[in-house]
Amino acid sequence: MDDRRKNKRLPMKLELKITSLFRQDNDFIPELNEQIDVINISKTGLGFMCKHELPLDFYFDANIKLSGEKHFFCVLKIVRVEKTEEAYFVGCEFVGLADVLSKSVDLYEEEIKND
């Protein structure tokens, strides 16, 4: 399998909860309440594991806590879903992530290098 990643993936342990999904054509999936375990993050997106298959091309809001008090709010688009033995791996892209927020990911990379 070719690695088509634009940016380096950084390991991350983070739990998020997706409460709803939406699409630009006003499709909306409310009360989802899907617990997810984030595995990695990059400047362009993140990857996570979850118990249920999520639909492609839907969006959700997230609060990403990088370390300590550092966090940012963002919108993520589901671009890839792969079934594993016990769960689903989901790949997401940040939507409209400002340069200042992508610099937060750079700072996070520096922190984990120094640990």
JOKA-V471455 format. One record per helix or strand of 3 or more residues. SS is the DSSP state (alpha for helix, beta for strand). FROM is the first residue (numbers start at 1). TO is the last residue. If there is no record, write none. Layout:
ss: [SS	SS]
from: [FROM	FROM]
to: [TO	TO]
This chain:
ss: [beta	beta	beta	beta	beta	beta	alpha]
from: [10	34	45	59	70	88	99]
to: [18	41	50	67	83	95	114]
